[in-house]
Amino acid sequence: MASLSTTKKAKVGKKTVPIEPIVFHTINYFLLAILCVIMLFPMLNTVAIAFNEGLDTVRGGIHIWPRQFTLQNFQTVLGMHTIFAAFWMSVYRTVVQVVTNILVTSMLAFALSRPEFVLRKPIAIVFVITMYLNVGLIPYFLLIQNLGMINTFAVYWVPTMISAFNLIIIRTYMKSVSESLVESARLDGASDFRIYAQLIMPLCKPTLATIALFVAVGAWNTWFDTFIFNIGAQHLSVLQFELQRLLASAMQAGQAAPGAMAAQAAVGITMVTPQAIRAAITVVASVPILVVYPFLQGYFVHGIQLGGVKE
């Protein structure tokens, strides 16, 4: 019977259009729209709170648009005398960390991907073990101290030159490169370093761009190493650490004098609050990553697929 047919169709003019794809795409787009709203709402809400007057934010009810627009939250954040020096230190630290991590990790991955290197498997196992075992903060601090890297810029990039996770992804992709290309380069007289620099590295651009994004986000958002190792060197302070200190002081002030905040609100005095400062800090810290990400987005999924699948 036509009513029991698994392929339902509707007639449109002289053509027959299947019903199932239309229903599937409609439901699919509807679910994706709901997912987009769920994903975007926290970000839009944070931006709205960042541009909203602090005491008005305490009342609640801010969704995706500020109720009382103000720039005072950003003026407070950007008004710190150390904020711009810390910003450039974060940029410098991120660039150095990305460059050194990509160079050193990719060179090691190239060595471990070569079948003629007899120790490639034991060394790879050692690096994989480091992903599961952690010595703890105190031994790590003592190691950094014995190496003389306390209150130095080296503590930002020397311990992060090699990442086991990034090593596995890059090595997996390098092993998928045709061996005939490498043999052809050797027949032409190319050395191992020339093969790495002029043959393997250009082929690894999608994977390396993805790894660079991972390292850059991690380096930009890190502040704990400044707190542990470089607390005594103000010129080495990074943006995230300065913003964290500002947030901590704002929260302490809000907890210490809630009555004063209410009195100022009663007479119409504008002031910042910890919630507004936290939102402004989030926006300021996120802008550089949001600016860089579109340039690497094209490599992101493609790079992970290439580095994570071995055929």
Salt bridges, closest charged atoms under 4 A:
ASP56 OD1 - ARG59 NH1 2.51
ASP56 OD2 - ARG67 NE 2.97
GLU116 OE2 - ARG114 NE 3.37
GLU116 OE2 - ARG186 NH2 3.06
GLU179 OE2 - ARG114 NH2 2.62
ASP192 OD1 - ARG186 NH1 2.74
ASP225 OD2 - ARG93 NH2 2.52
GLU242 OE2 - ARG245 NH2 3.02
